[in-house]
Amino acid sequence: MQARRLFLRWLVLSGIGAGILLFASSAGFSLVKVKVVYNLMARYFDTDEEYFVLQSPALLSSLLTDVRQKHPVLSSMIGDHPTMLILVNGVPSQPNVTLKDGDQVDFIPLFDGG
């Protein structure tokens, strides 16, 4: 009985998810998936990289907002006076850069304690 409930729950949630994606694509929304790499940041959290999905057109500033929300410890580093280098596909970038699907954004601290 429990397996049936789990299957029905999965079926309903899958249908809802498919409906949302269908609505988004028919309404002209598109999504941008960006890989974020955290270089030399093992002491702040335990992941080296993660993916973010943003609504297109996606600006680097939107990604920075999402990163700050997910990792508050980085807020001061990527705030008004950043203390890290932010690269988009290997190129130093400003917050107004438009991100494309598949872009890689690297966060590199400008200094690290020893």
C-alpha positions, 0 to 999 in steps of 0.5 A: 500500500505504501509503495502505491502511495509513493508511486502516485505521489511521484506521478502527481509531482512529475505531472506538476513539474512537467506542466511547469516546464511546459508553461515556462517554455510556451510562455517564452521563458528560458532557463540558463544553467551555470556552473559555479566553481569555488577555488580555494574556499574549502574552509567556508563550505564543503563543495568545490562546485555547484550548478545554478539555474537562472531565468534568461536573460541572466546577468552575473549580478543575479547569480551573485545574489543567488550565491549570497543567499545560499552561502551567506559567508560569501556576502562580504566577499562579493558585495560592494567591495569584492575581495575575490576575482570573478571569472566568466569562462576564464575572463574577469567580469563585471556584474552586468555581464550576460550569462549563457547556458553552460557558462562557468563562473569561477570565484577566486579569493584575492587573499587567503590566510596562512 
